[in-house]
């Protein structure tokens, strides 16, 4: 479009470039955002990384906290030791002689009574030895009878010659000869008696060896019923003497073998109660009792062996199970208790903040801790009462203003459970 100004025509050119308009608009928006953001930062400070309590502390206002009442109750010093369950009594049954295993009367898991027959070996050879020893005994007994009969004959002859000698009919030499025969025959009787005793002993030995072919499970102490833990051989196996056939276990009671560190060992004693748990039965615990403490600590680990007897009348526990033994080392029935969360450290001092609910302030009190159990701790000194701060205490200084908030439903449930 042209228009005239004086005598010269003026030509106006309008630029309608859309890209230039967009760029100007974007630059304007960015500048406004920077200005607004900087103003908010100067006015409010950097609040993106601060909690409401920290912001209140920075502004000098009361700090929002949660409190829990100091209470009295039972607190225990519990230690958990890990170990393994073993049988109180376990032994292996083996034959005293070699031979072929002809019959196995029990198997894994079978109950076994005292002196029960559990296996039989091939006994043909030993039966023959018994018969031979018995026959030799009969021969020896017959020889003894023969010697006794001959002794009676020589005795009568000796007595007759002795009478004749008194009548001066028999000579002195004849009397001496009959006396010597009588004494010799008495000696033969003694030899025959010794041979009989020898053959009786040989028969007894053969019978004992024959009895060894019948293998029995025998023990002295404990009840009369146990179980087969393992079977090592099968029927038909040729066994050497003292080759294990089965193992026999006593399942009631069992022994939990654990190891105690040096700092806990001095606080354990025989007769101290314990509770046993196993992974196989996570919802059950079994009362137990410490029965033995090793008199020495292993040099490599500085730990001592501790044996804990566990009654097992239902036979639900088994040797080899991984066991946890919880032992109460100390107990206080009337302890002053606060939550562990209330314990703070300030300037190398350990203490709690006592909340003054009327003045809305919190005061730091240095404390001496006693037994700690779970989420609670015993306060030995000083005597505490009232409420302690359990949330927000790390932002407090001695005498700081506080704003006590109501605990959540979950916190109330935990507090009720603790009481």
Wavefront OBJ file of the C-alpha trace (Angstrom):
o trace
v 0.000 0.000 0.000
v 1.432 3.419 -0.959
v 0.554 6.813 0.600
v 1.981 10.234 -0.016
v 3.783 12.478 2.436
v 4.697 15.713 0.814
v 5.770 15.145 -2.710
v 7.492 11.780 -2.208
v 5.606 8.534 -2.072
v 6.229 6.372 0.977
v 5.947 2.643 0.630
v 5.142 0.525 3.795
v 6.039 -3.182 3.791
v 4.347 -5.450 6.407
v 6.214 -8.654 7.399
v 3.826 -11.494 8.310
v 6.478 -14.220 9.180
v 4.758 -16.721 11.640
v 8.098 -18.195 12.906
v 9.228 -14.839 14.257
v 5.990 -14.401 16.210
v 6.364 -17.841 17.916
v 9.969 -17.151 18.957
v 9.096 -13.862 20.567
v 6.232 -15.444 22.501
v 8.419 -18.308 23.823
v 11.138 -15.922 24.965
v 8.573 -13.807 26.801
v 7.158 -16.880 28.660
v 10.628 -18.085 29.735
v 11.588 -14.671 31.093
v 8.359 -14.446 33.106
v 8.888 -17.947 34.577
v 12.420 -17.136 35.693
v 11.308 -13.907 37.336
v 8.407 -15.573 39.182
v 10.535 -18.564 40.323
v 13.296 -16.340 41.628
v 10.815 -14.294 43.594
v 9.339 -17.373 45.262
v 12.833 -18.668 46.138
v 13.766 -15.368 47.757
v 10.505 -15.189 49.678
v 10.108 -18.800 50.855
v 13.615 -20.209 50.724
v 14.532 -23.665 49.389
v 11.611 -25.765 50.697
v 11.729 -28.598 48.195
v 14.003 -30.738 50.355
v 12.663 -29.730 53.771
v 9.967 -31.502 55.748
v 7.245 -29.490 57.505
v 9.009 -30.078 60.847
v 12.344 -28.817 59.464
v 10.638 -25.783 57.950
v 9.005 -25.055 61.305
v 12.357 -25.415 63.052
v 13.985 -23.052 60.585
v 11.243 -20.475 61.053
v 11.537 -20.813 64.902
v 7.984 -22.138 65.376
v 6.849 -25.211 67.351
v 7.975 -28.553 65.939
v 5.367 -31.226 65.288
v 6.188 -34.378 67.290
v 4.604 -37.590 68.475
v 4.898 -38.802 72.071
v 4.515 -42.073 73.950
v 3.945 -42.467 77.687
v 6.703 -43.908 79.859
v 5.449 -47.196 81.269
v 6.417 -49.955 83.664
v 6.465 -53.597 82.686
v 8.485 -56.736 82.085
v 11.632 -56.604 80.002
v 13.894 -59.563 79.266
v 17.418 -59.940 77.986
v 17.074 -62.691 75.380
v 19.832 -64.370 73.391
v 19.343 -66.654 70.415
v 21.885 -69.391 69.759
v 21.933 -71.598 66.672
v 22.950 -75.225 66.437
v 21.852 -78.753 65.567
v 19.575 -81.342 67.121
v 21.240 -84.661 67.901
v 20.044 -87.866 69.526
v 20.748 -88.217 73.212
v 21.715 -91.834 72.566
v 22.753 -93.303 69.230
v 24.638 -96.512 68.451
v 25.244 -98.901 65.576
v 24.346 -102.590 65.698
v 27.015 -104.928 64.294
v 27.637 -108.701 64.476
v 30.570 -110.004 66.528
v 31.391 -112.624 63.876
v 31.522 -112.664 60.105
v 29.034 -114.374 57.837
v 26.299 -113.932 55.254
v 23.356 -111.763 56.303
v 20.461 -114.164 55.933
v 17.601 -112.018 57.274
v 17.134 -108.383 58.294
v 14.172 -108.078 60.641
v 13.865 -104.241 60.804
v 14.163 -101.297 58.462
v 14.524 -97.512 58.624
v 12.010 -95.895 60.967
v 10.894 -99.142 62.624
v 10.556 -99.144 66.420
v 13.050 -101.313 68.272
v 12.715 -102.727 71.775
v 15.573 -103.589 74.112
v 17.205 -106.969 73.161
v 15.016 -107.288 70.060
v 16.272 -109.586 67.292
v 17.154 -107.366 64.322
v 19.190 -109.646 62.015
v 20.244 -113.274 61.481
v 23.437 -114.625 59.895
v 23.925 -117.954 58.136
v 24.525 -120.361 61.058
v 25.208 -123.770 59.419
v 28.886 -123.761 60.335
v 28.234 -122.722 63.917
v 25.485 -125.305 64.407
v 27.978 -127.976 63.287
v 30.542 -126.671 65.767
v 28.001 -126.970 68.571
v 27.189 -130.541 67.637
v 30.867 -131.436 67.512
v 31.540 -129.863 70.908
v 28.568 -131.655 72.392
v 29.800 -135.024 71.082
v 33.275 -134.423 72.499
v 31.697 -133.597 75.849
v 29.837 -136.899 75.808
v 33.088 -138.756 75.134
v 34.761 -136.978 78.035
v 31.872 -137.787 80.322
v 32.091 -141.475 79.333
v 35.809 -141.504 80.057
v 35.091 -140.022 83.458
v 32.600 -142.773 84.254
v 35.095 -145.425 83.151
v 37.779 -143.888 85.345
v 35.472 -143.784 88.321
v 34.541 -147.446 87.852
v 38.183 -148.482 87.615
v 38.917 -146.448 90.710
v 36.276 -148.320 92.655
v 37.821 -151.664 91.610
v 41.343 -150.662 92.603
v 40.042 -149.244 95.864
v 38.409 -152.558 96.826
v 41.561 -154.426 95.860
v 43.680 -152.086 97.937
v 41.375 -152.483 100.947
v 41.468 -156.338 100.592
v 45.272 -156.447 100.444
v 45.467 -154.071 103.360
v 43.333 -156.459 105.423
v 45.461 -159.457 104.408
v 48.589 -157.582 105.326
v 47.202 -156.953 108.793
v 46.708 -160.731 109.063
v 50.305 -161.231 107.806
v 49.025 -163.114 104.778
v 49.900 -160.525 102.065
v 53.369 -159.178 101.684
v 54.406 -155.574 102.107
v 55.306 -155.262 98.434
v 51.878 -156.458 97.368
v 50.295 -153.801 99.593
v 52.479 -151.114 98.054
v 51.596 -152.229 94.531
v 47.812 -152.107 95.118
v 48.117 -148.725 96.857
v 49.993 -147.285 93.869
v 47.345 -148.621 91.465
v 44.616 -147.031 93.562
v 46.340 -143.648 93.651
v 47.024 -143.739 89.902
v 43.392 -144.503 89.216
v 42.313 -141.551 91.395
v 44.565 -139.304 89.279
v 42.917 -140.631 86.121
v 39.537 -139.655 87.559
v 40.778 -136.098 88.105
v 42.113 -135.960 84.543
v 38.762 -137.187 83.215
v 36.928 -134.586 85.298
v 39.172 -131.847 83.858
v 38.514 -133.116 80.344
v 34.769 -132.975 80.996
v 35.075 -129.383 82.224
v 37.163 -128.522 79.144
v 34.582 -130.024 76.806
v 31.792 -128.212 78.629
v 33.616 -124.910 78.119
v 34.158 -125.741 74.434
v 30.440 -126.474 74.062
v 29.589 -123.194 75.791
v 31.925 -121.341 73.429
v 30.341 -122.962 70.398
v 26.861 -122.109 71.669
v 27.892 -118.477 72.284
v 29.314 -118.210 68.770
v 26.099 -119.695 67.458
v 24.136 -117.043 69.374
v 26.217 -114.369 67.642
v 24.481 -115.290 64.409
v 21.309 -113.823 65.912
v 22.051 -110.092 66.174
v 20.130 -108.123 68.788
v 19.795 -104.423 69.614
v 20.835 -104.101 73.229
v 21.305 -101.122 75.535
v 21.282 -100.530 79.265
v 19.989 -97.054 80.125
v 16.916 -95.203 78.886
v 13.451 -96.390 77.987
v 12.645 -99.625 76.251
v 11.687 -98.258 72.813
v 13.838 -96.637 70.135
v 13.823 -96.388 66.336
v 16.035 -97.481 63.448
v 17.850 -94.444 62.058
v 19.825 -95.949 59.160
v 20.283 -99.276 57.363
v 23.801 -99.895 56.060
v 23.557 -103.332 54.392
v 21.025 -105.548 52.631
v 20.119 -109.199 52.992
v 22.601 -111.555 51.349
v 25.633 -109.372 52.040
v 28.797 -111.085 53.247
v 29.750 -109.318 56.459
v 33.021 -109.140 58.325
v 33.011 -109.044 62.093
v 31.902 -105.663 63.514
v 30.388 -104.464 60.222
v 27.524 -102.050 61.014
v 24.072 -103.261 60.023
v 21.752 -100.536 61.361
v 21.850 -97.524 63.661
v 19.446 -97.130 66.567
v 18.319 -93.730 67.877
v 16.643 -92.445 70.986
v 14.252 -89.648 69.902
v 12.938 -88.580 73.291
v 14.526 -86.451 74.478
v 16.825 -84.845 71.896
v 19.849 -82.638 72.525
v 20.288 -79.229 70.901
v 24.014 -78.545 70.566
v 24.759 -74.806 70.317
v 27.832 -72.647 70.857
v 27.907 -69.562 73.093
v 30.260 -66.629 72.686
v 32.545 -65.621 75.517
v 30.397 -62.625 76.549
v 27.289 -64.829 76.966
v 28.942 -67.963 78.356
v 29.388 -66.536 81.857
v 25.645 -65.830 82.076
v 24.542 -69.364 81.256
v 23.952 -72.015 83.900
v 22.813 -75.619 84.106
v 19.049 -75.865 84.583
v 18.380 -72.578 82.794
v 15.178 -72.756 80.679
v 15.237 -72.252 76.924
v 12.839 -72.304 73.970
v 13.711 -74.272 70.833
v 12.394 -73.508 67.341
v 13.119 -75.292 64.049
v 12.559 -74.263 60.454
v 10.424 -77.339 59.772
v 7.836 -76.220 62.376
v 7.925 -72.394 62.253
v 4.730 -71.929 64.267
v 5.774 -74.096 67.208
v 8.278 -73.703 69.997
v 9.480 -76.381 72.387
v 10.441 -75.854 76.040
v 13.931 -77.056 76.856
v 16.601 -76.918 79.560
v 20.363 -76.458 79.577
v 21.912 -79.699 80.844
v 25.630 -79.364 80.077
v 28.161 -76.538 79.690
v 31.607 -77.254 78.291
v 34.326 -76.233 80.779
v 36.448 -74.705 78.002
v 36.102 -72.373 75.025
v 37.482 -73.222 71.612
v 40.564 -71.157 70.990
v 39.797 -70.530 67.312
v 36.240 -69.237 67.811
v 36.194 -68.265 71.517
v 32.971 -70.230 71.858
v 31.863 -72.969 74.247
v 29.656 -75.983 73.566
v 26.255 -75.880 75.272
v 23.882 -78.872 75.337
v 20.160 -78.261 75.769
v 17.738 -81.138 76.425
v 14.498 -80.959 74.421
v 11.589 -83.283 75.367
v 10.135 -84.824 72.214
v 7.195 -87.027 73.238
v 5.430 -86.594 69.882
v 8.606 -87.423 67.905
v 8.075 -84.374 65.678
v 11.687 -83.261 66.121
v 14.447 -85.243 64.454
v 18.232 -85.406 64.743
v 20.039 -83.214 62.230
v 17.467 -80.399 62.235
v 18.761 -76.830 62.395
v 17.700 -75.419 65.762
v 17.469 -71.981 67.345
v 17.637 -71.801 71.122
v 16.340 -68.665 72.835
v 17.633 -68.277 76.381
v 16.563 -65.636 78.903
v 19.788 -64.293 80.388
v 18.171 -61.579 82.532
v 14.718 -60.297 83.460
v 13.227 -57.233 85.169
v 9.556 -57.406 86.152
v 9.097 -53.762 87.218
v 11.240 -51.971 84.658
v 10.783 -48.382 83.432
v 10.387 -48.812 79.670
v 10.544 -46.416 76.722
v 10.551 -47.117 72.977
v 13.946 -47.499 71.331
v 12.900 -44.747 68.890
v 12.916 -42.241 71.752
v 16.661 -42.674 72.403
v 18.801 -39.904 70.867
v 22.408 -38.749 71.208
v 23.327 -35.103 71.662
v 26.861 -33.875 72.298
v 28.078 -37.381 73.089
v 25.244 -37.814 75.583
v 22.529 -40.441 75.359
v 19.061 -39.528 76.464
v 15.410 -38.865 75.688
v 13.209 -35.786 75.285
v 10.524 -35.533 77.955
v 7.433 -33.756 76.602
v 5.727 -31.155 78.824
v 2.209 -31.378 77.418
v 0.980 -28.344 79.341
v 3.835 -25.980 78.434
v 4.198 -27.506 74.946
v 7.962 -27.893 75.363
v 10.479 -30.760 75.340
v 13.442 -31.164 77.667
v 16.448 -33.404 77.108
v 17.191 -35.889 79.919
v 20.345 -37.984 79.919
v 19.577 -41.617 80.760
v 21.333 -44.886 81.562
v 20.009 -47.831 79.558
v 19.501 -51.343 80.892
v 17.970 -54.346 79.133
v 16.892 -53.927 75.519
v 14.180 -56.200 74.141
v 12.783 -55.769 70.653
v 11.607 -52.167 70.197
v 11.756 -51.229 73.881
v 14.521 -50.373 76.322
v 14.806 -50.251 80.100
v 15.774 -46.963 81.750
v 17.886 -47.604 84.852
v 18.425 -43.959 85.820
v 17.037 -41.412 86.401
v 13.446 -42.180 87.378
v 11.259 -41.158 84.437
v 7.556 -40.440 84.111
v 5.294 -38.651 81.705
v 5.739 -38.801 77.934
v 8.790 -39.163 75.710
v 9.086 -37.875 72.134
v 9.245 -40.734 69.614
v 8.957 -38.804 66.325
v 10.639 -35.516 65.522
v 13.069 -35.751 68.437
v 16.118 -35.354 66.195
v 15.042 -31.793 65.398
v 14.692 -30.761 69.015
v 16.903 -28.825 71.356
v 16.526 -28.687 75.107
v 13.471 -26.553 75.877
v 12.236 -26.445 72.268
v 8.581 -25.653 71.576
v 6.586 -28.623 70.307
v 3.241 -29.305 68.760
v 2.025 -32.753 69.796
v 0.196 -34.595 67.007
v -2.087 -37.552 67.387
v -0.466 -40.912 66.576
v -1.701 -42.821 63.549
v -3.943 -45.871 63.836
v -0.951 -48.141 63.227
v 1.031 -46.430 65.997
v -1.890 -46.823 68.387
v -2.047 -50.533 67.643
v 1.686 -50.923 68.278
v 1.380 -49.000 71.551
v -1.516 -51.180 72.668
v 0.415 -54.323 71.772
v 3.397 -53.094 73.800
v 1.210 -52.478 76.827
l 1 2 3 4 5 6 7 8 9 10 11 12 13 14 15 16 17 18 19 20 21 22 23 24 25 26 27 28 29 30 31 32 33 34 35 36 37 38 39 40 41 42 43 44 45 46 47 48 49 50 51 52 53 54 55 56 57 58 59 60 61 62 63 64 65 66 67 68 69 70 71 72 73 74 75 76 77 78 79 80 81 82 83 84 85 86 87 88 89 90 91 92 93 94 95 96 97 98 99 100 101 102 103 104 105 106 107 108 109 110 111 112 113 114 115 116 117 118 119 120 121 122 123 124 125 126 127 128 129 130 131 132 133 134 135 136 137 138 139 140 141 142 143 144 145 146 147 148 149 150 151 152 153 154 155 156 157 158 159 160 161 162 163 164 165 166 167 168 169 170 171 172 173 174 175 176 177 178 179 180 181 182 183 184 185 186 187 188 189 190 191 192 193 194 195 196 197 198 199 200 201 202 203 204 205 206 207 208 209 210 211 212 213 214 215 216 217 218 219 220 221 222 223 224 225 226 227 228 229 230 231 232 233 234 235 236 237 238 239 240 241 242 243 244 245 246 247 248 249 250 251 252 253 254 255 256 257 258 259 260 261 262 263 264 265 266 267 268 269 270 271 272 273 274 275 276 277 278 279 280 281 282 283 284 285 286 287 288 289 290 291 292 293 294 295 296 297 298 299 300 301 302 303 304 305 306 307 308 309 310 311 312 313 314 315 316 317 318 319 320 321 322 323 324 325 326 327 328 329 330 331 332 333 334 335 336 337 338 339 340 341 342 343 344 345 346 347 348 349 350 351 352 353 354 355 356 357 358 359 360 361 362 363 364 365 366 367 368 369 370 371 372 373 374 375 376 377 378 379 380 381 382 383 384 385 386 387 388 389 390 391 392 393 394 395 396 397 398 399 400 401 402 403 404 405 406 407 408 409 410 411 412 413 414 415 416 417 418 419
